[in-house]
Amino acid sequence: MPTPTASPNRADLEALWMPFTANRQYKSAPRLLQRASGMHYWTPEGRQILDGVAGLWCVNAGHGRREITQAVAAQLETLDYAPMFQMGHPQAFALANELVKVAPGGLDHVFFTNSGSESVDTALKIALAWHRVRGEASRTRLLGRERGYHGVGFGGISVGGIAANRRMWSATLLPGVDHLAHTHDPVRNAFSRGLPQHGAQLADELERLVMLHDPSNIAALIVEPIAASGGVLLPPRGYLQRLREICTRHGILLIFDEVITGFGRTGSPFAAQEFGVTPDLITLAKGLTNGCLPMGAVLLSKPIYEAFMHGGEGIELFHGYTYSAHPAACAAGLATLELYQREGLLTRAASLAKYWEDAAHALRDLPHVVDIRNYGLILGLELAAIPGKAGARAYEVFTRCFERGVLVRQTGDIIALSPPLIIEKAQIEQIFATLGEVLRAL
Ligand SMILES: Cc1ncc(COP(=O)(O)O)c(C=O)c1O
């Protein structure tokens, strides 16, 4: 069976409808990645590309880690698949136990899924069901935030706040969802280093929504501690703490979507620990297996789990996936957690954050740069949009960086960076030198 080569025929690319991709634009000038190791990809022509995005915010320990791939291969040879409905296998329980050891205190239980989108829909369903089993069935409303990204399931796009992801399905989104304002305030917070100073009071809008709908009708609020896909929007200092206080006061569950911030991205294992705010549920995926197999998880507190463990002996939650806790994904997860711990990767971002920040902010006076924001090993570099062509400038930067051997991510007119957590200082220099060159030449 032929595989696409360095210059594939357009016709060979047509069968595949690519996700979140401008298919016609891509297929007229395709970019292919053929293999990867450590901090790098290689194209079919043999060009080396420095990975500035950890694949898609997921390959936190770098590519091709033998410890993980060998554990997966061995697992598949031993047990390729096992059902998890009324059955189990040892690796599933082992991974749940290892995960709660690194999780924020109090989040003692795990439900496995296969992706971030499934984790989000699972967390929303658990939140709704929890209120119901405790006799507060009127709590059916869900709250999200503008510019939030929570995957692409109907639950996720309903609580999500990215207009383009909702537009086509507007009439069929979940009913009873409301949104907080996003926290992006470039007038007061442009070029902040770390968490922005201004905007904690934006959390008070939650109080307003709670008063409008009445607490007795609200089940949960879901937010990303750092909104990544919506443009790398950082929480103002004190903002997450205030959300926590208001949720607690009104009996509303707080869900942190840590699909991106989980597993060391901020400098702590989870953003909840980094920011000192413990939610009731956390959604995870991506870094859980170092991106090498699809897997997601929902972490949840003991009171939530235990509320379901009463009554008859039957099934407590009618929810789950054929591939929940797939043996190969569990083996990948176990090997990944071991690797993260052995190499100190869950906290390594903290030791590089200042270097990363200084290197990034050195670009602030370059043409078209209107903001640079950073935290841990995350960066958002915002460019002035070309009038009438939103996203075009950043797309140009993305393609030119790729031509010069650095993979960055474009979202709107923002360049987002989140390299593998094994990155070295010289590679940080390379990323920003390349970005700088490209911006100067625009
Ligand atoms: C915060 C957040 N939640 C959920 C998702 C969805 O994850 P997946 O693409 O694995 O469904 C993503 C993906 O980028 C994400 O960033």
The ligand as a MOL file (V3000), in Angstrom:
LIG
                    3D

  0  0  0     0  0            999 V3000
M  V30 BEGIN CTAB
M  V30 COUNTS 16 16 0 0 0
M  V30 BEGIN ATOM
M  V30 1 C -8.8510 22.3180 27.6580 0
M  V30 2 C -9.2330 21.2600 26.6700 0
M  V30 3 N -10.2860 20.4850 26.9060 0
M  V30 4 C -10.6640 19.5080 26.0640 0
M  V30 5 C -9.9690 19.2840 24.9110 0
M  V30 6 C -10.4150 18.2130 23.9710 0
M  V30 7 O -9.5320 17.1800 23.9430 0
M  V30 8 P -9.5900 16.0870 22.7350 0
M  V30 9 O -9.1560 16.8140 21.5100 0
M  V30 10 O -8.6610 15.0160 23.2110 0
M  V30 11 O -11.0070 15.6260 22.6640 0
M  V30 12 C -8.8500 20.0510 24.6120 0
M  V30 13 C -8.0660 19.8380 23.3880 0
M  V30 14 O -7.2110 20.5920 23.0230 0
M  V30 15 C -8.4890 21.0830 25.5070 0
M  V30 16 O -7.4470 21.8860 25.2510 0
M  V30 END ATOM
M  V30 BEGIN BOND
M  V30 1 1 1 2
M  V30 2 1 2 3
M  V30 3 2 2 15
M  V30 4 2 3 4
M  V30 5 1 4 5
M  V30 6 1 5 6
M  V30 7 2 5 12
M  V30 8 1 6 7
M  V30 9 1 7 8
M  V30 10 2 8 9
M  V30 11 1 8 10
M  V30 12 1 8 11
M  V30 13 1 12 13
M  V30 14 1 12 15
M  V30 15 2 13 14
M  V30 16 1 15 16
M  V30 END BOND
M  V30 END CTAB
M  END
